[in-house]
């Protein structure tokens, strides 16, 4: 689903603070989440939530979110323990004000040493069939994020692009792989028609590819079609490593969808966790309402469904 971004966007460089503890109330799936948390005492996932503002950060941090969606240059204003995924524009075919190549490079250059920046939201649901050269353009941006610290003698000055091999490694002038200076991430949301082949890792070099089938309550259905989750993961694994794939938890309604109930959300989360146990991140769409075309076309988000917060908080604490 293509939804125009009305607010700032944003993901960072260093390890983020551990998520807060789950809410004390007993909720669906809490026992299993606590058990999973005991098994996963190691590294925490990135928990990213879209359609947020800097002002939402304190509340979302209390729910265990360590990366939030912010506009370009806004990450530095976030509180300790929260990083920004900086939105650089782009949806379907550049319909959402994609940042120019020069402005993009300048933003990444300014942020190279900014530990508050987790990464960059480089595109939302690109149309790989309808947009000319979209995969190579995404790759240019991902490569710049990864390698822009190695300009100078290692740089293709004629094109202002880094030298990068097909695995996304930065290369010196002789073609030798060199370590990345920047660890900031390139984040991409799905493909307009779920055509994963058109934006495969080998073509785009993105770090995190968020899958976004939204299976709950479409067109009046009373249940969630969880087969959409397993189908998306099976197909995406042909083109991405599991360590690059992130589930998107549906927490919105509007235009034929409805915000899931507590039990539906828990079932949806459980399905994603079973399908992608090694995911580096998970994503919630969406926190604030999103207007996709105007006030009459509104998708209400988590900010209008506080009953779902304990479920998400428990999950964030466990993973």
PyMOL commands that set and color helices and strands:
alter all, ss='L'
color gray80, all
select helices_A, chain A and resi 30-39+54-62+75-77+101-111+134-150+152-154+196-199+201-204+218-220+227-236+242-244+262-275+302-304+306-318
alter helices_A, ss='H'
color red, helices_A
select strands_A, chain A and resi 46-49+67-70+83-87+91-92+117-126+155-156+161-162+170-171+177-178+185-191+208-211+245-250+281-285+290-291+298-299
alter strands_A, ss='S'
color yellow, strands_A
deselect
rebuild
show_as cartoon
